[in-house]
Amino acid sequence: MILEGKVAIVTASAGAGIGRATVSMLAREGADVVVSDTHEQRAQALAGEIQKETGRKALAIPCDVRDKKQVEDLAARTLDQLGRIDILVNNAGINKLAPVHEMDDETWDLVININLRGTFYCCRAVLPTMIAQKSGAIVNLSSVAGWLGGATESHYCAAKAGIVAFTKSLANEVSRQGIRVNAIAPGLIYNEFLARIYPKEELDKISDQTPLGRVGEPDDIAKTILYLVSDQSSFVVGETVCVSGGLYMH
Ligand SMILES: NC(=O)c1ccc[n+]([C@@H]2O[C@H](COP(=O)([O-])OP(=O)(O)OC[C@H]3O[C@@H](n4cnc5c(N)ncnc54)[C@H](O)[C@@H]3O)[C@@H](O)[C@H]2O)c1
């Protein structure tokens, strides 16, 4: 129980991927958690499951990370109902493939705003509390795509590279106030979205190219996030940790 007494917010955590695995793992390690997502019903169902399984407090708070007001409300309600904010995991991120010459403004804005602006909004909303507490840990979700780039995902790759620089910048600003900020860059992690865009044979091919010989599972990422938000990583600051089974070696 390495997170006993801590309060954690995980954005976009009611899906079937990294967010869900992370919020569940943080609760199993003793944190009270906020399951936040645009999908309120799924968030409520998961919060109920977590509470039952772990005995920890688990709140469901709906929030679209693009909406400043909803993000401020997320931080305010967490503080009001759970009394503190120790951990923020900025998990919200989506991709919508389009080549640059065919990309409309809406697609560009959608991907940049969820991945990058949402990360900024959530950090800004929780920082006054963490600064007052003189402690906190933030983990931002980047991607190996932020280093590699990728055809038809220029907006996504730009946002994920932006998260690397944002993470270093914020770490420079707040480390002396007891707040550690890091990022994680997953490789291919199996989820519903991935299953929709890559046929099974394609995934098998990618797995073959990975030194570990498999695509990742959401828990592979959740475990590293747990490390980054806990005291086990007390001297790790401003890093983007690559977790890709060796698909990309940073
Ligand atoms: N899955 C991968 O292979 C992979 C690889 C590299 C990076 N990542 C990053 O990891 C993070 C999690 O990815 P995942 O695929 O596991 O997804 P996930 O299942 O953790 O998240 C999906 C959830 O996001 C929610 N959501 C969508 N738009 C939102 C918004 N505007 N505000 C709040 N919530 C919103 C959805 O309702 C859904 O529940 C993302 O930032 C993604 O870019 C994933």
Ligand as a Chemical Component Dictionary entry (heavy atoms), coordinates in Angstrom:
data_LIG
# 
_chem_comp.id                   LIG 
_chem_comp.type                 NON-POLYMER 
_chem_comp.pdbx_formal_charge   0 
_chem_comp.three_letter_code    LIG 
# 
loop_
_chem_comp_atom.comp_id 
_chem_comp_atom.atom_id 
_chem_comp_atom.alt_atom_id 
_chem_comp_atom.type_symbol 
_chem_comp_atom.charge 
_chem_comp_atom.model_Cartn_x 
_chem_comp_atom.model_Cartn_y 
_chem_comp_atom.model_Cartn_z 
_chem_comp_atom.pdbx_ordinal 
LIG N1  N1  N 0  -3.057  2.846  -26.473 1  
LIG C1  C1  C 0  -1.881  3.116  -27.003 2  
LIG O1  O1  O 0  -1.306  2.333  -27.781 3  
LIG C2  C2  C 0  -1.189  4.391  -26.639 4  
LIG C3  C3  C 0  0.120   4.587  -27.085 5  
LIG C4  C4  C 0  0.763   5.761  -26.756 6  
LIG C5  C5  C 0  0.110   6.729  -26.003 7  
LIG N2  N2  N 1  -1.164  6.521  -25.579 8  
LIG C6  C6  C 0  -1.826  7.573  -24.795 9  
LIG O2  O2  O 0  -2.312  7.027  -23.588 10 
LIG C7  C7  C 0  -3.505  7.682  -23.190 11 
LIG C8  C8  C 0  -4.605  6.665  -22.950 12 
LIG O3  O3  O 0  -4.854  5.961  -24.147 13 
LIG P1  P1  P 0  -5.831  4.699  -24.232 14 
LIG O4  O4  O 0  -5.858  4.379  -25.666 15 
LIG O5  O5  O -1 -5.430  3.640  -23.286 16 
LIG O6  O6  O 0  -7.248  5.281  -23.834 17 
LIG P2  P2  P 0  -8.099  5.126  -22.514 18 
LIG O7  O7  O 0  -8.984  3.940  -22.655 19 
LIG O8  O8  O 0  -7.258  5.220  -21.314 20 
LIG O9  O9  O 0  -8.980  6.461  -22.663 21 
LIG C9  C9  C 0  -10.145 6.498  -23.435 22 
LIG C10 C10 C 0  -11.161 7.343  -22.642 23 
LIG O10 O10 O 0  -10.963 8.729  -22.973 24 
LIG C11 C11 C 0  -12.203 9.374  -22.776 25 
LIG N3  N3  N 0  -12.163 10.685 -23.417 26 
LIG C12 C12 C 0  -12.189 10.941 -24.754 27 
LIG N4  N4  N 0  -12.166 12.267 -24.974 28 
LIG C13 C13 C 0  -12.109 12.872 -23.751 29 
LIG C14 C14 C 0  -12.070 14.223 -23.340 30 
LIG N5  N5  N 0  -12.130 15.231 -24.204 31 
LIG N6  N6  N 0  -11.995 14.487 -22.006 32 
LIG C15 C15 C 0  -11.974 13.473 -21.109 33 
LIG N7  N7  N 0  -12.025 12.168 -21.453 34 
LIG C16 C16 C 0  -12.103 11.871 -22.768 35 
LIG C17 C17 C 0  -13.185 8.392  -23.395 36 
LIG O11 O11 O 0  -14.505 8.610  -22.919 37 
LIG C18 C18 C 0  -12.617 7.036  -22.955 38 
LIG O12 O12 O 0  -13.254 6.579  -21.779 39 
LIG C19 C19 C 0  -3.803  8.712  -24.291 40 
LIG O13 O13 O 0  -3.284  9.963  -23.925 41 
LIG C20 C20 C 0  -3.050  8.150  -25.485 42 
LIG O14 O14 O 0  -2.724  9.133  -26.422 43 
LIG C21 C21 C 0  -1.837  5.375  -25.882 44 
# 
loop_
_chem_comp_bond.comp_id 
_chem_comp_bond.atom_id_1 
_chem_comp_bond.atom_id_2 
_chem_comp_bond.value_order 
_chem_comp_bond.pdbx_ordinal 
LIG N1  C1  SING 1  
LIG C1  O1  DOUB 2  
LIG C1  C2  SING 3  
LIG C2  C3  SING 4  
LIG C2  C21 DOUB 5  
LIG C3  C4  DOUB 6  
LIG C4  C5  SING 7  
LIG C5  N2  DOUB 8  
LIG N2  C6  SING 9  
LIG N2  C21 SING 10 
LIG C6  O2  SING 11 
LIG C6  C20 SING 12 
LIG O2  C7  SING 13 
LIG C7  C8  SING 14 
LIG C7  C19 SING 15 
LIG C8  O3  SING 16 
LIG O3  P1  SING 17 
LIG P1  O4  DOUB 18 
LIG P1  O5  SING 19 
LIG P1  O6  SING 20 
LIG O6  P2  SING 21 
LIG P2  O7  DOUB 22 
LIG P2  O8  SING 23 
LIG P2  O9  SING 24 
LIG O9  C9  SING 25 
LIG C9  C10 SING 26 
LIG C10 O10 SING 27 
LIG C10 C18 SING 28 
LIG O10 C11 SING 29 
LIG C11 N3  SING 30 
LIG C11 C17 SING 31 
LIG N3  C12 SING 32 
LIG N3  C16 SING 33 
LIG C12 N4  DOUB 34 
LIG N4  C13 SING 35 
LIG C13 C14 SING 36 
LIG C13 C16 DOUB 37 
LIG C14 N5  SING 38 
LIG C14 N6  DOUB 39 
LIG N6  C15 SING 40 
LIG C15 N7  DOUB 41 
LIG N7  C16 SING 42 
LIG C17 O11 SING 43 
LIG C17 C18 SING 44 
LIG C18 O12 SING 45 
LIG C19 O13 SING 46 
LIG C19 C20 SING 47 
LIG C20 O14 SING 48 
# 
